[in-house]
Each structure stands twice: as structure tokens, then as C-alpha cells.
Amino acid sequence: MDDISQSLISLLSSHEACGPASLEQIDAAQHQLGLLFPPSYRLFLQRYGAVFWRGFEIAGLTPDEGTGSPMWSDVVSSTLMYRRHDALPDSSIYISTDGSDLNYFLICSQVDSTIEGQVIEWGPDHGGGMICADNFISFLEHRLDR
């Protein structure tokens, strides 16, 4: 098992997840968004799909399209909603919120599936976004440590 998988398991094993997303779903989501998800986020989707725990969520993909619960945020529909409102860079995807003014977006690549993108925090005090984590795993470590 690689370091990314071990990190995800240690961070998320006690959290409520909707179940794994299929590789076909992940590929379709990337195609629809025109981006390649970082390796850590792809593994998250493959293992957990989406996560919710004590008011903290990580958006993802539900195993059965169209049967998702309101409990799980869908990365594709959420990202497309923010794009329609010009509220984030095209190279990023929605992954979480603080439930108030701040939303979190993962930077993705359009050409390289090995890039671990930074996470930006987007809110009223920093309209252009502010880097809050070097990568998806660092973001999880920081958010779950609260």
C-alpha cells in the first residue's frame, strides 16, 4: 500500500462514507469537468466516494448516480454551480465548505494526472482565493485536526 492510501485510511477510516465510486464514474467526472484529478483525490473517490463527519464534508461521487443523498455533495454539480457564478478558477474543483463563508477548492491539471494540486480557500476576505494547503492530504490533515 502506498503512502497516499495509508494517509487516507488513517485520516478517514472512522468517517461516514457513501461508498466507493467506480473508475468509470471518476473518468466521466474528469471528462465533464475537463480536468484530471490529483492521485490522492482519485484514490479518495475510489475508496470513499464522498465523506461526511461531524458537520465536515468532502465532496465526491456517489456509487449510484441519481440516487445520492442530500448528505453527500457531488463534486461535479457543485463545481459546475460555482463555475456558473464565476466564483472559482476553471482549473479547480469544489471539495468542501466551512458551513459559513469559506469554500475550499482543489487545483487540478488539464494535462498531467500526477500533479498534486494545492487547495485554495475562497471567501469574502480573499476574493482571488488563498492557498490553505499544499495538497489534498495536507488539507484533510488540517481540517480533521480541529
N, CA and C atoms as an extended XYZ file, in Angstrom:
438
Properties=species:S:1:pos:R:3:atomname:S:1:resname:S:1:resid:I:1 pbc="F F F"
N         0.854       -1.185        0.000 N   MET     1
C         0.000        0.000        0.000 CA  MET     1
C         0.894        1.241        0.000 C   MET     1
N         0.574        2.209       -0.845 N   ASP     2
C         1.422        3.399       -0.945 CA  ASP     2
C         1.097        4.417        0.144 C   ASP     2
N         1.922        5.464        0.236 N   ASP     3
C         1.776        6.481        1.277 CA  ASP     3
C         0.438        7.211        1.206 C   ASP     3
N        -0.021        7.502       -0.004 N   ILE     4
C        -1.305        8.218       -0.150 CA  ILE     4
C        -2.432        7.358        0.390 C   ILE     4
N        -2.469        6.093        0.042 N   SER     5
C        -3.519        5.195        0.535 CA  SER     5
C        -3.478        5.086        2.048 C   SER     5
N        -2.290        4.917        2.615 N   GLN     6
C        -2.151        4.822        4.070 CA  GLN     6
C        -2.622        6.103        4.751 C   GLN     6
N        -2.290        7.257        4.191 N   SER     7
C        -2.721        8.532        4.766 CA  SER     7
C        -4.238        8.649        4.748 C   SER     7
N        -4.857        8.305        3.614 N   LEU     8
C        -6.316        8.381        3.509 CA  LEU     8
C        -6.985        7.467        4.521 C   LEU     8
N        -6.499        6.251        4.656 N   ILE     9
C        -7.096        5.301        5.594 CA  ILE     9
C        -6.955        5.800        7.024 C   ILE     9
N        -5.779        6.300        7.385 N   SER    10
C        -5.590        6.771        8.762 CA  SER    10
C        -6.435        8.006        9.066 C   SER    10
N        -6.668        8.839        8.074 N   LEU    11
C        -7.446       10.057        8.284 CA  LEU    11
C        -8.954        9.834        8.230 C   LEU    11
N        -9.403        8.919        7.381 N   LEU    12
C       -10.832        8.827        7.095 CA  LEU    12
C       -11.511        7.526        7.500 C   LEU    12
N       -10.801        6.591        8.080 N   SER    13
C       -11.392        5.277        8.345 CA  SER    13
C       -12.585        5.335        9.290 C   SER    13
N       -12.662        6.307       10.173 N   SER    14
C       -13.789        6.380       11.113 CA  SER    14
C       -14.902        7.327       10.643 C   SER    14
N       -14.780        7.867        9.469 N   HIS    15
C       -15.762        8.810        8.953 CA  HIS    15
C       -16.821        8.092        8.123 C   HIS    15
N       -17.993        8.673        8.066 N   GLU    16
C       -19.073        8.070        7.283 CA  GLU    16
C       -18.877        8.399        5.809 C   GLU    16
N       -18.809        7.345        5.009 N   ALA    17
C       -18.596        7.498        3.563 CA  ALA    17
C       -19.760        6.864        2.813 C   ALA    17
N       -19.995        7.353        1.612 N   CYS    18
C       -21.103        6.827        0.815 CA  CYS    18
C       -20.725        5.556        0.063 C   CYS    18
N       -19.463        5.227        0.049 N   GLY    19
C       -19.020        4.032       -0.663 CA  GLY    19
C       -18.164        4.412       -1.845 C   GLY    19
N       -17.456        3.479       -2.403 N   PRO    20
C       -16.520        3.811       -3.481 CA  PRO    20
C       -17.214        4.210       -4.775 C   PRO    20
N       -16.561        5.088       -5.502 N   ALA    21
C       -17.002        5.441       -6.857 CA  ALA    21
C       -16.253        4.532       -7.824 C   ALA    21
N       -16.907        4.191       -8.908 N   SER    22
C       -16.265        3.330       -9.906 CA  SER    22
C       -15.261        4.138      -10.732 C   SER    22
N       -14.326        3.439      -11.342 N   LEU    23
C       -13.358        4.101      -12.221 CA  LEU    23
C       -14.067        4.780      -13.389 C   LEU    23
N       -15.153        4.183      -13.867 N   GLU    24
C       -15.929        4.783      -14.955 CA  GLU    24
C       -16.545        6.116      -14.515 C   GLU    24
N       -17.070        6.156      -13.291 N   GLN    25
C       -17.632        7.412      -12.765 CA  GLN    25
C       -16.553        8.484      -12.639 C   GLN    25
N       -15.393        8.090      -12.139 N   ILE    26
C       -14.298        9.039      -11.950 CA  ILE    26
C       -13.844        9.594      -13.297 C   ILE    26
N       -13.667        8.709      -14.266 N   ASP    27
C       -13.259        9.151      -15.604 CA  ASP    27
C       -14.312       10.062      -16.228 C   ASP    27
N       -15.598        9.739      -16.053 N   ALA    28
C       -16.679       10.566      -16.596 CA  ALA    28
C       -16.696       11.942      -15.934 C   ALA    28
N       -16.479       11.990      -14.621 N   ALA    29
C       -16.449       13.265      -13.898 CA  ALA    29
C       -15.288       14.129      -14.386 C   ALA    29
N       -14.123       13.524      -14.551 N   GLN    30
C       -12.972       14.279      -15.060 CA  GLN    30
C       -13.264       14.824      -16.450 C   GLN    30
N       -13.852       13.997      -17.291 N   HIS    31
C       -14.184       14.420      -18.654 CA  HIS    31
C       -15.189       15.576      -18.627 C   HIS    31
N       -16.211       15.463      -17.800 N   GLN    32
C       -17.238       16.508      -17.724 CA  GLN    32
C       -16.655       17.830      -17.228 C   GLN    32
N       -15.701       17.767      -16.322 N   LEU    33
C       -15.099       18.981      -15.770 CA  LEU    33
C       -13.893       19.455      -16.579 C   LEU    33
N       -13.391       18.618      -17.481 N   GLY    34
C       -12.245       18.995      -18.299 CA  GLY    34
C       -10.946       19.058      -17.530 C   GLY    34
N       -10.845       18.250      -16.469 N   LEU    35
C        -9.670       18.261      -15.602 CA  LEU    35
C        -9.261       16.842      -15.246 C   LEU    35
N        -8.028       16.690      -14.782 N   LEU    36
C        -7.539       15.419      -14.264 CA  LEU    36
C        -7.374       15.558      -12.753 C   LEU    36
N        -8.046       14.715      -12.006 N   PHE    37
C        -7.961       14.791      -10.547 CA  PHE    37
C        -6.569       14.371      -10.081 C   PHE    37
N        -6.058       15.001       -9.023 N   PRO    38
C        -4.783       14.572       -8.446 CA  PRO    38
C        -4.879       13.123       -7.956 C   PRO    38
N        -3.747       12.399       -7.909 N   PRO    39
C        -3.766       11.000       -7.477 CA  PRO    39
C        -4.441       10.787       -6.116 C   PRO    39
N        -4.197       11.670       -5.157 N   SER    40
C        -4.781       11.492       -3.827 CA  SER    40
C        -6.309       11.617       -3.861 C   SER    40
N        -6.824       12.541       -4.668 N   TYR    41
C        -8.277       12.701       -4.756 CA  TYR    41
C        -8.908       11.529       -5.511 C   TYR    41
N        -8.236       11.039       -6.538 N   ARG    42
C        -8.739        9.840       -7.256 CA  ARG    42
C        -8.836        8.651       -6.297 C   ARG    42
N        -7.804        8.453       -5.486 N   LEU    43
C        -7.835        7.356       -4.520 CA  LEU    43
C        -8.942        7.564       -3.487 C   LEU    43
N        -9.143        8.796       -3.061 N   PHE    44
C       -10.242        9.114       -2.146 CA  PHE    44
C       -11.574        8.697       -2.764 C   PHE    44
N       -11.798        9.072       -4.019 N   LEU    45
C       -13.044        8.718       -4.692 CA  LEU    45
C       -13.186        7.202       -4.819 C   LEU    45
N       -12.109        6.522       -5.178 N   GLN    46
C       -12.145        5.071       -5.349 CA  GLN    46
C       -12.437        4.340       -4.044 C   GLN    46
N       -11.984        4.875       -2.943 N   ARG    47
C       -12.158        4.194       -1.656 CA  ARG    47
C       -13.406        4.660       -0.908 C   ARG    47
N       -13.676        5.966       -0.928 N   TYR    48
C       -14.741        6.525       -0.086 CA  TYR    48
C       -15.915        7.121       -0.865 C   TYR    48
N       -15.697        7.586       -2.046 N   GLY    49
C       -16.761        8.231       -2.822 CA  GLY    49
C       -16.986        9.669       -2.388 C   GLY    49
N       -17.465        9.857       -1.179 N   ALA    50
C       -17.657       11.166       -0.532 CA  ALA    50
C       -17.700       10.892        0.968 C   ALA    50
N       -17.400       11.901        1.777 N   VAL    51
C       -17.324       11.711        3.229 CA  VAL    51
C       -18.076       12.826        3.934 C   VAL    51
N       -18.724       12.448        5.039 N   PHE    52
C       -19.361       13.417        5.921 CA  PHE    52
C       -19.129       12.950        7.351 C   PHE    52
N       -18.665       13.875        8.206 N   TRP    53
C       -18.391       13.508        9.592 CA  TRP    53
C       -18.432       14.753       10.463 C   TRP    53
N       -19.308       14.758       11.454 N   ARG    54
C       -19.423       15.872       12.412 CA  ARG    54
C       -19.490       17.234       11.731 C   ARG    54
N       -20.323       17.333       10.710 N   GLY    55
C       -20.501       18.595       10.017 CA  GLY    55
C       -19.437       18.921        8.987 C   GLY    55
N       -18.476       18.043        8.824 N   PHE    56
C       -17.392       18.251        7.866 CA  PHE    56
C       -17.616       17.332        6.679 C   PHE    56
N       -17.533       17.885        5.489 N   GLU    57
C       -17.748       17.086        4.292 CA  GLU    57
C       -16.575       17.192        3.336 C   GLU    57
N       -16.423       16.138        2.540 N   ILE    58
C       -15.553       16.184        1.372 CA  ILE    58
C       -16.426       15.732        0.210 C   ILE    58
N       -16.606       16.625       -0.748 N   ALA    59
C       -17.442       16.320       -1.907 CA  ALA    59
C       -16.792       15.230       -2.739 C   ALA    59
N       -17.647       14.439       -3.383 N   GLY    60
C       -17.125       13.362       -4.208 CA  GLY    60
C       -18.170       12.852       -5.171 C   GLY    60
N       -18.187       11.548       -5.333 N   LEU    61
C       -19.106       10.876       -6.246 CA  LEU    61
C       -19.801        9.751       -5.497 C   LEU    61
N       -21.109        9.630       -5.677 N   THR    62
C       -21.839        8.549       -5.037 CA  THR    62
C       -21.825        7.327       -5.950 C   THR    62
N       -21.877        6.125       -5.380 N   PRO    63
C       -21.792        4.912       -6.191 CA  PRO    63
C       -22.889        4.800       -7.242 C   PRO    63
N       -24.099        5.187       -6.916 N   ASP    64
C       -25.214        5.087       -7.858 CA  ASP    64
C       -25.651        6.476       -8.266 C   ASP    64
N       -25.293        6.858       -9.488 N   GLU    65
C       -25.663        8.180       -9.976 CA  GLU    65
C       -27.169        8.361       -9.919 C   GLU    65
N       -27.592        9.522       -9.480 N   GLY    66
C       -29.011        9.831       -9.432 CA  GLY    66
C       -29.689        9.388       -8.150 C   GLY    66
N       -29.000        8.613       -7.305 N   THR    67
C       -29.614        8.179       -6.056 CA  THR    67
C       -28.888        8.757       -4.855 C   THR    67
N       -28.105        9.792       -5.077 N   GLY    68
C       -27.340       10.383       -3.996 CA  GLY    68
C       -28.225       10.999       -2.930 C   GLY    68
N       -27.756       10.932       -1.726 N   SER    69
C       -28.453       11.509       -0.594 CA  SER    69
C       -28.062       12.979       -0.474 C   SER    69
N       -28.929       13.799        0.112 N   PRO    70
C       -28.545       15.198        0.348 CA  PRO    70
C       -27.327       15.320        1.264 C   PRO    70
N       -26.996       14.234        1.930 N   MET    71
C       -25.856       14.222        2.836 CA  MET    71
C       -24.532       14.323        2.082 C   MET    71
N       -24.490       13.841        0.849 N   TRP    72
C       -23.246       13.806        0.080 CA  TRP    72
C       -23.234       14.919       -0.953 C   TRP    72
N       -22.199       15.713       -0.976 N   SER    73
C       -22.056       16.741       -2.004 CA  SER    73
C       -21.368       16.139       -3.221 C   SER    73
N       -21.938       16.381       -4.386 N   ASP    74
C       -21.397       15.873       -5.637 CA  ASP    74
C       -20.373       16.859       -6.188 C   ASP    74
N       -19.173       16.374       -6.458 N   VAL    75
C       -18.096       17.237       -6.923 CA  VAL    75
C       -18.417       17.861       -8.272 C   VAL    75
N       -19.067       17.133       -9.162 N   VAL    76
C       -19.348       17.658      -10.500 CA  VAL    76
C       -20.393       18.760      -10.443 C   VAL    76
N       -21.551       18.487       -9.865 N   SER    77
C       -22.609       19.506       -9.843 CA  SER    77
C       -22.201       20.721       -9.013 C   SER    77
N       -21.495       20.500       -7.915 N   SER    78
C       -21.044       21.635       -7.086 CA  SER    78
C       -20.038       22.495       -7.836 C   SER    78
N       -19.083       21.857       -8.497 N   THR    79
C       -18.074       22.604       -9.265 CA  THR    79
C       -18.727       23.381      -10.394 C   THR    79
N       -19.642       22.745      -11.123 N   LEU    80
C       -20.321       23.431      -12.228 CA  LEU    80
C       -21.148       24.613      -11.726 C   LEU    80
N       -21.765       24.481      -10.550 N   MET    81
C       -22.523       25.589       -9.971 CA  MET    81
C       -21.603       26.782       -9.693 C   MET    81
N       -20.457       26.526       -9.071 N   TYR    82
C       -19.525       27.619       -8.779 CA  TYR    82
C       -18.963       28.226      -10.062 C   TYR    82
N       -18.730       27.415      -11.069 N   ARG    83
C       -18.241       27.945      -12.345 CA  ARG    83
C       -19.269       28.868      -12.989 C   ARG    83
N       -20.546       28.521      -12.904 N   ARG    84
C       -21.600       29.373      -13.490 CA  ARG    84
C       -21.621       30.752      -12.851 C   ARG    84
N       -21.243       30.829      -11.602 N   HIS    85
C       -21.243       32.109      -10.901 CA  HIS    85
C       -19.875       32.776      -10.920 C   HIS    85
N       -18.974       32.274      -11.776 N   ASP    86
C       -17.618       32.833      -11.880 CA  ASP    86
C       -16.944       32.967      -10.525 C   ASP    86
N       -17.156       31.982       -9.686 N   ALA    87
C       -16.650       32.077       -8.327 CA  ALA    87
C       -15.393       31.255       -8.072 C   ALA    87
N       -14.813       30.682       -9.114 N   LEU    88
C       -13.584       29.937       -8.900 CA  LEU    88
C       -12.833       29.761      -10.208 C   LEU    88
N       -11.541       29.493      -10.116 N   PRO    89
C       -10.761       29.254      -11.328 CA  PRO    89
C       -11.232       27.982      -12.031 C   PRO    89
N       -11.181       27.969      -13.358 N   ASP    90
C       -11.601       26.800      -14.129 CA  ASP    90
C       -10.763       25.568      -13.839 C   ASP    90
N        -9.581       25.750      -13.322 N   SER    91
C        -8.693       24.617      -13.072 CA  SER    91
C        -8.900       23.993      -11.688 C   SER    91
N        -9.997       24.316      -11.016 N   SER    92
C       -10.209       23.781       -9.678 CA  SER    92
C       -11.570       23.105       -9.559 C   SER    92
N       -11.695       22.290       -8.507 N   ILE    93
C       -12.952       21.612       -8.206 CA  ILE    93
C       -13.345       21.912       -6.762 C   ILE    93
N       -14.632       21.964       -6.518 N   TYR    94
C       -15.156       22.161       -5.168 CA  TYR    94
C       -14.938       20.884       -4.368 C   TYR    94
N       -14.391       21.027       -3.131 N   ILE    95
C       -14.244       19.842       -2.282 CA  ILE    95
C       -14.886       19.992       -0.907 C   ILE    95
N       -15.073       21.243       -0.408 N   SER    96
C       -15.619       21.357        0.940 CA  SER    96
C       -16.034       22.787        1.249 C   SER    96
N       -16.663       22.944        2.410 N   THR    97
C       -17.050       24.257        2.917 CA  THR    97
C       -16.880       24.265        4.426 C   THR    97
N       -16.791       25.442        5.005 N   ASP    98
C       -16.760       25.523        6.464 CA  ASP    98
C       -18.177       25.703        7.017 C   ASP    98
N       -19.174       25.721        6.123 N   GLY    99
C       -20.566       25.870        6.542 CA  GLY    99
C       -20.965       27.318        6.719 C   GLY    99
N       -20.059       28.214        6.455 N   SER   100
C       -20.338       29.635        6.621 CA  SER   100
C       -19.900       30.376        5.364 C   SER   100
N       -18.825       31.138        5.458 N   ASP   101
C       -18.380       31.973        4.343 CA  ASP   101
C       -17.281       31.372        3.475 C   ASP   101
N       -16.652       30.306        3.926 N   LEU   102
C       -15.477       29.805        3.232 CA  LEU   102
C       -15.759       28.494        2.500 C   LEU   102
N       -15.264       28.423        1.280 N   ASN   103
C       -15.331       27.206        0.482 CA  ASN   103
C       -13.913       26.814        0.099 C   ASN   103
N       -13.733       25.526       -0.169 N   TYR   104
C       -12.408       25.006       -0.460 CA  TYR   104
C       -12.416       24.316       -1.817 C   TYR   104
N       -11.375       24.611       -2.615 N   PHE   105
C       -11.272       24.114       -3.976 CA  PHE   105
C        -9.895       23.503       -4.204 C   PHE   105
N        -9.881       22.376       -4.867 N   LEU   106
C        -8.649       21.655       -5.169 CA  LEU   106
C        -8.220       21.990       -6.591 C   LEU   106
N        -6.990       22.464       -6.729 N   ILE   107
C        -6.446       22.783       -8.045 CA  ILE   107
C        -6.107       21.472       -8.765 C   ILE   107
N        -6.538       21.365       -9.997 N   CYS   108
C        -6.303       20.173      -10.819 CA  CYS   108
C        -5.542       20.577      -12.077 C   CYS   108
N        -5.050       19.591      -12.787 N   SER   109
C        -4.347       19.818      -14.041 CA  SER   109
C        -5.240       19.417      -15.205 C   SER   109
N        -4.983       20.006      -16.340 N   GLN   110
C        -5.691       19.602      -17.549 CA  GLN   110
C        -4.867       18.604      -18.364 C   GLN   110
N        -3.591       18.438      -17.998 N   VAL   111
C        -2.710       17.608      -18.826 CA  VAL   111
C        -1.893       16.567      -18.067 C   VAL   111
N        -1.729       16.694      -16.772 N   ASP   112
C        -0.846       15.805      -16.026 CA  ASP   112
C        -1.571       15.202      -14.818 C   ASP   112
N        -1.830       13.907      -14.867 N   SER   113
C        -2.569       13.240      -13.794 CA  SER   113
C        -1.716       12.938      -12.565 C   SER   113
N        -0.443       13.313      -12.574 N   THR   114
C         0.421       13.048      -11.415 CA  THR   114
C         0.561       14.264      -10.502 C   THR   114
N         0.036       15.401      -10.912 N   ILE   115
C         0.194       16.633      -10.127 CA  ILE   115
C        -0.738       16.617       -8.923 C   ILE   115
N        -0.166       16.857       -7.752 N   GLU   116
C        -0.937       17.018       -6.520 CA  GLU   116
C        -1.152       18.519       -6.334 C   GLU   116
N        -2.323       18.989       -6.686 N   GLY   117
C        -2.606       20.417       -6.646 CA  GLY   117
C        -2.827       20.950       -5.242 C   GLY   117
N        -2.669       22.247       -5.111 N   GLN   118
C        -2.911       22.930       -3.840 CA  GLN   118
C        -4.409       23.077       -3.602 C   GLN   118
N        -4.763       23.358       -2.359 N   VAL   119
C        -6.150       23.645       -2.001 CA  VAL   119
C        -6.241       25.129       -1.693 C   VAL   119
N        -7.243       25.779       -2.295 N   ILE   120
C        -7.437       27.199       -2.028 CA  ILE   120
C        -8.710       27.398       -1.220 C   ILE   120
N        -8.639       28.381       -0.353 N   GLU   121
C        -9.783       28.794        0.452 CA  GLU   121
C       -10.351       30.034       -0.206 C   GLU   121
N       -11.643       30.032       -0.439 N   TRP   122
C       -12.285       31.128       -1.146 CA  TRP   122
C       -13.357       31.715       -0.243 C   TRP   122
N       -13.280       33.005        0.005 N   GLY   123
C       -14.266       33.650        0.860 CA  GLY   123
C       -14.254       35.147        0.667 C   GLY   123
N       -15.109       35.845        1.396 N   PRO   124
C       -15.258       37.290        1.205 CA  PRO   124
C       -13.990       38.101        1.470 C   PRO   124
N       -13.118       37.604        2.322 N   ASP   125
C       -11.907       38.360        2.642 CA  ASP   125
C       -10.788       38.176        1.636 C   ASP   125
N       -10.928       37.200        0.755 N   HIS   126
C        -9.898       36.971       -0.253 CA  HIS   126
C       -10.547       36.435       -1.520 C   HIS   126
N       -11.104       37.368       -2.290 N   GLY   127
C       -11.840       37.036       -3.497 CA  GLY   127
C       -11.063       36.266       -4.532 C   GLY   127
N        -9.764       36.415       -4.556 N   GLY   128
C        -8.950       35.683       -5.515 CA  GLY   128
C        -8.504       34.337       -4.997 C   GLY   128
N        -8.926       33.991       -3.813 N   GLY   129
C        -8.530       32.728       -3.216 CA  GLY   129
C        -7.206       32.840       -2.490 C   GLY   129
N        -7.054       32.000       -1.488 N   MET   130
C        -5.836       31.974       -0.688 CA  MET   130
C        -5.429       30.516       -0.521 C   MET   130
N        -4.184       30.199       -0.796 N   ILE   131
C        -3.708       28.828       -0.635 CA  ILE   131
C        -3.755       28.465        0.842 C   ILE   131
N        -4.440       27.355        1.159 N   CYS   132
C        -4.533       26.935        2.557 CA  CYS   132
C        -3.893       25.575        2.810 C   CYS   132
N        -3.546       24.843        1.746 N   ALA   133
C        -2.868       23.553        1.910 CA  ALA   133
C        -2.081       23.245        0.643 C   ALA   133
N        -0.962       22.570        0.816 N   ASP   134
C        -0.104       22.231       -0.321 CA  ASP   134
C        -0.710       21.163       -1.212 C   ASP   134
N        -1.609       20.329       -0.639 N   ASN   135
C        -2.230       19.260       -1.406 CA  ASN   135
C        -3.468       18.744       -0.666 C   ASN   135
N        -4.163       17.793       -1.258 N   PHE   136
C        -5.405       17.260       -0.703 CA  PHE   136
C        -5.180       16.592        0.654 C   PHE   136
N        -4.129       15.798        0.798 N   ILE   137
C        -3.845       15.117        2.065 CA  ILE   137
C        -3.556       16.127        3.163 C   ILE   137
N        -2.774       17.162        2.873 N   SER   138
C        -2.486       18.205        3.865 CA  SER   138
C        -3.757       18.916        4.290 C   SER   138
N        -4.652       19.161        3.346 N   PHE   139
C        -5.934       19.783        3.661 CA  PHE   139
C        -6.727       18.899        4.628 C   PHE   139
N        -6.807       17.604        4.343 N   LEU   140
C        -7.528       16.693        5.238 CA  LEU   140
C        -6.914       16.679        6.631 C   LEU   140
N        -5.595       16.618        6.696 N   GLU   141
C        -4.915       16.605        7.996 CA  GLU   141
C        -5.269       17.851        8.796 C   GLU   141
N        -5.236       18.993        8.153 N   HIS   142
C        -5.535       20.257        8.828 CA  HIS   142
C        -6.992       20.335        9.261 C   HIS   142
N        -7.917       20.007        8.381 N   ARG   143
C        -9.346       20.103        8.689 CA  ARG   143
C        -9.796       19.097        9.738 C   ARG   143
N        -9.246       17.905        9.696 N   LEU   144
C        -9.671       16.860       10.626 CA  LEU   144
C        -9.013       16.995       11.983 C   LEU   144
N        -7.997       17.832       12.084 N   ASP   145
C        -7.285       18.049       13.341 CA  ASP   145
C        -8.022       19.039       14.237 C   ASP   145
N        -9.096       19.609       13.749 N   ARG   146
C        -9.825       20.628       14.527 CA  ARG   146
C       -10.718       20.002       15.549 C   ARG   146
